[in-house]
Amino acid sequence: MTIATPTSSPGRVLGIVGLILAFPAPVIGLILSIVALVQSKKAGVRNGLALAGVIVGAAFTAAIIAVILIATITFGGRVGTALDLCAQNGPGTYTQEGTTITCD
């Protein structure tokens, strides 16, 4: 009795692409890696590259979100305040809450 083995693992190529894309485009890499992992699991095949893509994509996506949140919290209020101050008063140098703001 012969058991037929698949010539390629389902999700293997997609797992490789997902892992590669997880570095420059983490959200896309994460999505592709998840799809590849699901395809592999349905076929009963292990796909380490897809799993690595999920881990790297999730970590990089979380890091990007953290950086955006920190930048928004740190600079968001100041930039808005400076723009409002310049719009109201025109060009010049102003001091607001201990911060010097120069408007061109």
Residue frames as a rotation matrix with the C-alpha (Angstrom) as fourth column:
MET 1
0.583 0.813 0.000 0.00
0.813 -0.583 0.000 0.00
0.000 0.000 -1.000 0.00
THR 2
-0.538 -0.755 0.375 1.36
0.767 -0.623 -0.154 3.39
0.350 0.205 0.914 -0.98
ILE 3
0.315 0.558 -0.768 0.56
0.772 -0.621 -0.134 6.58
-0.551 -0.551 -0.627 0.80
ALA 4
0.273 -0.156 0.949 0.44
0.764 -0.564 -0.313 9.62
0.584 0.811 -0.035 -1.41
THR 5
-0.029 -0.342 -0.939 2.45
0.790 -0.583 0.188 12.51
-0.612 -0.737 0.287 -0.07
PRO 6
0.913 0.402 -0.061 1.92
0.293 -0.755 -0.587 16.00
-0.282 0.518 -0.807 -1.35
THR 7
0.297 -0.837 0.460 4.69
0.849 0.010 -0.529 17.40
0.438 0.547 0.714 -3.50
SER 8
-0.663 -0.482 0.573 4.56
0.131 -0.828 -0.545 20.73
0.737 -0.286 0.612 -1.70
SER 9
-0.602 0.422 -0.678 3.12
0.777 0.114 -0.619 21.76
-0.184 -0.899 -0.397 1.63
PRO 10
0.282 0.766 0.578 0.01
0.761 -0.546 0.352 23.93
0.585 0.341 -0.736 1.45
GLY 11
0.984 0.174 -0.025 0.85
0.159 -0.821 0.548 27.44
0.075 -0.544 -0.836 2.55
ARG 12
0.335 -0.931 -0.142 4.61
0.829 0.220 0.515 26.96
-0.448 -0.291 0.845 2.25
VAL 13
-0.375 -0.472 0.797 5.23
0.833 -0.550 0.066 29.58
0.407 0.689 0.600 -0.43
LEU 14
0.430 0.627 0.649 2.76
0.205 -0.768 0.606 31.96
0.879 -0.127 -0.459 1.18
GLY 15
0.881 -0.167 -0.442 4.54
0.454 0.042 0.890 31.44
-0.130 -0.985 0.113 4.51
ILE 16
-0.137 -0.985 0.104 7.88
0.962 -0.108 0.250 32.37
-0.235 0.135 0.963 2.95
VAL 17
-0.278 0.113 0.954 6.39
0.538 -0.804 0.252 35.48
0.796 0.583 0.163 1.32
GLY 18
0.756 0.644 0.116 4.69
0.228 -0.426 0.876 36.42
0.614 -0.635 -0.468 4.60
LEU 19
0.573 -0.627 -0.528 7.92
0.726 0.088 0.683 36.09
-0.382 -0.774 0.505 6.56
ILE 20
-0.437 -0.768 0.469 9.85
0.897 -0.413 0.159 38.18
0.072 0.490 0.869 4.05
LEU 21
-0.136 0.471 0.871 7.17
0.325 -0.810 0.489 40.88
0.936 0.350 -0.043 3.97
ALA 22
0.667 0.404 -0.625 6.95
0.693 -0.028 0.721 40.93
0.274 -0.914 -0.299 7.77
PHE 23
-0.207 -0.834 -0.511 10.09
0.901 -0.366 0.233 43.07
-0.381 -0.412 0.828 7.83
PRO 24
-0.957 -0.220 0.191 9.30
0.279 -0.879 0.387 45.93
0.083 0.424 0.902 5.41
ALA 25
-0.419 0.890 0.178 5.48
-0.641 -0.429 0.636 45.71
0.643 0.152 0.751 5.62
PRO 26
-0.966 -0.166 0.196 4.61
-0.257 0.626 -0.736 43.99
0.000 -0.762 -0.648 8.90
VAL 27
-0.214 0.958 0.191 0.82
-0.638 0.012 -0.770 44.18
-0.740 -0.287 0.608 8.64
ILE 28
0.432 0.328 -0.841 0.78
-0.887 0.322 -0.330 42.59
0.163 0.888 0.430 5.19
GLY 29
-0.485 -0.709 -0.512 3.36
-0.537 0.704 -0.465 40.00
0.690 0.050 -0.722 6.24
LEU 30
-0.811 0.249 0.530 1.32
-0.444 0.327 -0.834 39.18
-0.381 -0.912 -0.155 9.33
ILE 31
0.211 0.971 -0.109 -1.87
-0.790 0.104 -0.605 38.68
-0.576 0.214 0.789 7.32
LEU 32
0.319 -0.146 -0.936 -0.18
-0.791 0.504 -0.348 36.48
0.523 0.851 0.045 4.70
SER 33
-0.741 -0.664 -0.100 1.56
-0.471 0.621 -0.627 34.44
0.478 -0.417 -0.773 7.38
ILE 34
-0.495 0.658 0.568 -1.72
-0.573 0.245 -0.782 33.84
-0.653 -0.712 0.256 9.22
VAL 35
0.517 0.686 -0.512 -3.37
-0.835 0.270 -0.480 32.69
-0.191 0.676 0.712 5.99
ALA 36
-0.037 -0.634 -0.772 -0.43
-0.660 0.596 -0.457 30.36
0.750 0.493 -0.441 5.28
LEU 37
-0.872 -0.290 0.395 -0.54
-0.489 0.459 -0.742 28.97
0.033 -0.840 -0.542 8.82
VAL 38
-0.039 0.945 0.324 -4.28
-0.698 0.207 -0.686 28.28
-0.716 -0.253 0.651 8.54
GLN 39
0.526 0.185 -0.830 -3.80
-0.810 0.406 -0.422 26.53
0.259 0.895 0.364 5.17
SER 40
-0.445 -0.796 -0.410 -1.01
-0.556 0.604 -0.571 24.40
0.702 -0.026 -0.711 6.61
LYS 41
-0.757 0.193 0.625 -2.99
-0.549 0.332 -0.767 23.46
-0.355 -0.923 -0.145 9.71
LYS 42
0.335 0.937 -0.098 -5.99
-0.821 0.239 -0.519 22.43
-0.463 0.255 0.849 7.60
ALA 43
0.493 -0.235 -0.838 -3.70
-0.602 0.603 -0.523 20.12
0.628 0.762 0.156 5.63
GLY 44
0.995 -0.094 0.031 -2.14
0.034 0.622 0.782 18.79
-0.093 -0.777 0.622 8.83
VAL 45
0.342 -0.919 0.196 1.30
0.739 0.134 -0.661 20.10
0.581 0.371 0.725 7.93
ARG 46
0.432 -0.296 -0.852 3.64
0.660 -0.541 0.522 22.11
-0.615 -0.787 -0.038 10.15
ASN 47
0.471 -0.262 0.842 4.78
0.656 -0.535 -0.533 25.43
0.590 0.803 -0.080 8.72
GLY 48
0.156 -0.529 -0.834 7.56
0.918 -0.234 0.320 26.98
-0.364 -0.815 0.450 10.77
LEU 49
-0.802 -0.473 0.364 8.13
0.587 -0.737 0.336 29.81
0.109 0.483 0.869 8.30
ALA 50
-0.079 0.862 0.501 4.51
0.277 -0.464 0.841 30.90
0.958 0.205 -0.202 8.51
LEU 51
0.650 0.272 -0.709 4.69
0.732 0.028 0.681 30.77
0.205 -0.962 -0.181 12.31
ALA 52
-0.340 -0.848 -0.407 7.87
0.864 -0.453 0.222 32.86
-0.372 -0.277 0.886 12.24
GLY 53
-0.701 0.141 0.699 6.11
0.410 -0.722 0.557 35.34
0.583 0.677 0.448 9.92
VAL 54
0.438 0.899 -0.019 3.22
0.453 -0.203 0.868 35.62
0.776 -0.389 -0.496 12.37
ILE 55
0.447 -0.328 -0.832 5.60
0.864 -0.084 0.497 36.26
-0.233 -0.941 0.245 15.28
VAL 56
-0.647 -0.762 -0.015 7.77
0.717 -0.615 0.327 38.79
-0.259 0.201 0.945 13.42
GLY 57
-0.487 0.538 0.688 4.77
0.400 -0.562 0.724 40.52
0.776 0.628 0.058 11.81
ALA 58
0.590 0.746 -0.310 2.94
0.591 -0.138 0.795 40.79
0.550 -0.652 -0.522 15.14
ALA 59
0.172 -0.617 -0.768 6.03
0.887 -0.243 0.393 42.09
-0.429 -0.749 0.506 16.96
PHE 60
-0.815 -0.514 0.268 6.82
0.579 -0.698 0.421 44.71
-0.029 0.498 0.866 14.30
THR 61
-0.154 0.846 0.511 3.17
0.417 -0.413 0.809 45.76
0.896 0.338 -0.289 14.05
ALA 62
0.656 0.364 -0.661 2.99
0.736 -0.115 0.667 46.19
0.167 -0.924 -0.344 17.83
ALA 63
-0.255 -0.840 -0.479 6.23
0.837 -0.440 0.325 48.19
-0.484 -0.318 0.815 17.79
ILE 64
-0.760 0.020 0.650 4.92
0.465 -0.683 0.564 50.51
0.455 0.730 0.510 15.07
ILE 65
0.314 0.942 0.116 1.67
0.472 -0.261 0.842 51.04
0.824 -0.209 -0.526 16.96
ALA 66
0.466 -0.211 -0.859 3.62
0.858 -0.128 0.497 51.79
-0.215 -0.969 0.122 20.16
VAL 67
-0.646 -0.763 -0.025 5.83
0.718 -0.619 0.320 54.33
-0.260 0.189 0.947 18.38
ILE 68
-0.476 0.553 0.684 2.83
0.369 -0.581 0.726 56.05
0.798 0.598 0.073 16.83
LEU 69
0.586 0.736 -0.340 1.04
0.598 -0.108 0.794 56.21
0.547 -0.669 -0.503 20.20
ILE 70
0.150 -0.618 -0.772 4.11
0.886 -0.262 0.382 57.55
-0.439 -0.741 0.508 21.99
ALA 71
-0.811 -0.461 0.361 4.72
0.583 -0.695 0.421 60.16
0.057 0.551 0.832 19.28
THR 72
-0.109 0.865 0.490 1.08
0.404 -0.412 0.817 61.21
0.908 0.287 -0.304 19.36
ILE 73
0.691 0.353 -0.631 1.06
0.699 -0.107 0.707 61.54
0.182 -0.929 -0.321 23.13
THR 74
-0.066 -0.839 -0.541 4.43
0.850 -0.331 0.410 63.29
-0.523 -0.433 0.735 23.24
PHE 75
-0.891 -0.449 -0.062 4.16
0.330 -0.736 0.591 65.65
-0.311 0.506 0.804 20.28
GLY 76
-0.366 0.820 0.441 0.47
0.858 0.114 0.500 65.71
0.360 0.561 -0.745 19.40
GLY 77
0.551 0.628 -0.550 -0.60
0.809 -0.564 0.167 68.37
-0.206 -0.537 -0.818 21.83
ARG 78
-0.078 -0.682 -0.727 2.43
0.334 -0.705 0.625 70.58
-0.939 -0.194 0.283 21.26
VAL 79
-0.866 -0.249 0.434 2.18
0.474 -0.127 0.871 70.59
-0.162 0.960 0.228 17.48
GLY 80
-0.019 0.950 0.312 -1.52
0.905 -0.116 0.408 71.42
0.424 0.290 -0.858 17.56
THR 81
0.555 0.183 -0.811 -0.95
0.664 -0.685 0.300 74.19
-0.500 -0.706 -0.502 20.10
ALA 82
-0.443 -0.811 -0.383 1.93
0.312 -0.539 0.782 75.67
-0.841 0.227 0.491 18.10
LEU 83
-0.739 0.218 0.638 -0.10
0.647 -0.033 0.762 75.64
0.187 0.975 -0.116 14.89
ASP 84
0.369 0.925 -0.087 -3.03
0.899 -0.331 0.286 77.31
0.236 -0.184 -0.954 16.62
LEU 85
0.319 -0.331 -0.888 -0.77
0.522 -0.721 0.456 79.94
-0.791 -0.609 -0.057 18.16
CYS 86
-0.750 -0.662 0.007 0.87
0.328 -0.363 0.872 80.74
-0.575 0.656 0.489 14.81
ALA 87
-0.449 0.665 0.597 -2.48
0.808 0.017 0.589 80.85
0.382 0.747 -0.545 13.03
GLN 88
0.548 0.731 -0.407 -3.91
0.837 -0.479 0.265 83.28
-0.001 -0.485 -0.874 15.58
ASN 89
0.598 -0.361 -0.716 -0.90
0.237 -0.774 0.587 85.58
-0.766 -0.520 -0.377 15.99
GLY 90
0.965 -0.250 -0.081 1.04
-0.152 -0.280 -0.948 85.35
0.215 0.927 -0.308 12.72
PRO 91
0.351 -0.916 -0.193 4.84
0.441 0.344 -0.829 85.37
0.826 0.206 0.524 12.35
GLY 92
0.288 -0.355 0.889 7.01
-0.730 -0.682 -0.036 85.96
0.619 -0.640 -0.456 15.40
THR 93
-0.579 -0.499 -0.645 8.42
0.129 0.725 -0.676 84.29
0.805 -0.475 -0.355 18.50
TYR 94
0.266 0.775 0.573 6.04
-0.669 -0.279 0.689 83.45
0.694 -0.567 0.444 21.33
THR 95
-0.886 -0.462 -0.031 6.33
-0.278 0.584 -0.762 81.78
0.370 -0.667 -0.647 24.72
GLN 96
0.208 0.975 0.071 3.54
-0.778 0.121 0.617 79.51
0.593 -0.184 0.784 25.86
GLU 97
0.965 0.226 0.131 3.65
-0.252 0.677 0.691 77.36
0.068 -0.701 0.710 28.99
GLY 98
0.465 -0.865 0.188 7.41
-0.323 0.032 0.946 77.74
-0.824 -0.501 -0.264 29.19
THR 99
0.032 -0.400 0.916 7.96
0.766 0.599 0.235 76.68
-0.643 0.694 0.325 25.57
THR 100
-0.250 -0.189 -0.949 9.31
-0.367 -0.889 0.274 79.09
-0.896 0.417 0.153 22.96
ILE 101
0.189 0.420 0.887 7.53
0.729 0.546 -0.414 78.80
-0.658 0.725 -0.203 19.63
THR 102
-0.586 -0.420 -0.693 8.79
-0.192 -0.759 0.622 80.52
-0.787 0.498 0.364 16.47
CYS 103
0.402 0.782 0.477 6.26
0.494 0.253 -0.832 81.12
-0.771 0.570 -0.284 13.71
ASP 104
-0.712 -0.684 0.160 7.52
0.468 -0.292 0.834 81.87
-0.524 0.668 0.528 10.19
